[in-house]
Amino acid sequence: MSEEPAIITAQQARQTLDDAIRQKLGDDWRDRWEIISGHDYMCRLTDGDQNIDFYVDLLGNVTIEEKGQDVTHNAGRIVAWLVLGVSLLLAYTIARIAGVI
């Protein structure tokens, strides 16, 4: 009869995640890095130019993925600013036509 692997609890996963982050980035990692999203088994950090994802599986193994900002991120940011600008210009034009401004 084979023994089933022990699944870690959410508290153990959070501690494992915190330990992995401190080991990778140092004790003062909060000074440079910002938490984008996360929960007990996962955390995404960014420093503006680079993203680091930390994953803890149910057995307590940690996976770390480092990703830089790519063309998709930058293009998405530009599109968002353009949509905002066009929306403000459209709102101003409508208000001007309606005689509010």
PETA-V297481 format. One record per backbone hydrogen bond with DSSP energy under -1.0 kcal/mol. CO is the residue of the C=O (numbers start at 1). NH is the residue of the N-H. E is the energy in kcal/mol with one decimal. If there is no record, write none. Layout:
co:CO nh:NH e:E
co:CO nh:NH e:E
//
This chain:
co:9 nh:13 e:-2.3
co:10 nh:14 e:-2.4
co:11 nh:15 e:-2.1
co:12 nh:16 e:-2.5
co:13 nh:17 e:-2.7
co:14 nh:18 e:-2.7
co:15 nh:19 e:-2.4
co:16 nh:20 e:-2.2
co:17 nh:21 e:-2.3
co:18 nh:22 e:-2.4
co:19 nh:23 e:-2.4
co:20 nh:24 e:-2.2
co:21 nh:25 e:-3.0
co:22 nh:26 e:-2.0
co:26 nh:29 e:-1.0
co:28 nh:31 e:-1.6
co:29 nh:33 e:-2.7
co:34 nh:46 e:-2.1
co:37 nh:44 e:-3.0
co:39 nh:42 e:-1.0
co:41 nh:56 e:-2.8
co:42 nh:39 e:-2.9
co:43 nh:54 e:-2.9
co:44 nh:36 e:-2.9
co:44 nh:37 e:-1.1
co:45 nh:52 e:-2.5
co:46 nh:34 e:-2.7
co:49 nh:69 e:-1.7
co:50 nh:47 e:-1.7
co:51 nh:67 e:-3.3
co:52 nh:45 e:-2.8
co:53 nh:65 e:-2.6
co:54 nh:43 e:-2.1
co:55 nh:63 e:-2.7
co:57 nh:60 e:-1.8
co:58 nh:8 e:-2.7
co:61 nh:57 e:-2.4
co:63 nh:55 e:-2.8
co:65 nh:53 e:-3.1
co:67 nh:51 e:-4.1
co:70 nh:74 e:-2.0
co:71 nh:75 e:-3.0
co:72 nh:76 e:-2.5
co:73 nh:77 e:-2.1
co:74 nh:78 e:-2.1
co:75 nh:79 e:-2.5
co:76 nh:80 e:-2.2
co:77 nh:81 e:-2.0
co:78 nh:82 e:-2.3
co:79 nh:83 e:-2.6
co:80 nh:84 e:-2.2
co:81 nh:85 e:-2.5
co:82 nh:86 e:-2.7
co:83 nh:87 e:-2.3
co:84 nh:88 e:-2.3
co:85 nh:89 e:-2.4
co:86 nh:90 e:-2.6
co:87 nh:91 e:-2.5
co:88 nh:92 e:-2.4
co:89 nh:93 e:-2.4
co:90 nh:94 e:-2.5
co:91 nh:95 e:-2.4
co:92 nh:96 e:-2.5
co:93 nh:97 e:-2.5
co:94 nh:98 e:-2.3
co:95 nh:100 e:-2.0
co:95 nh:101 e:-1.0
//
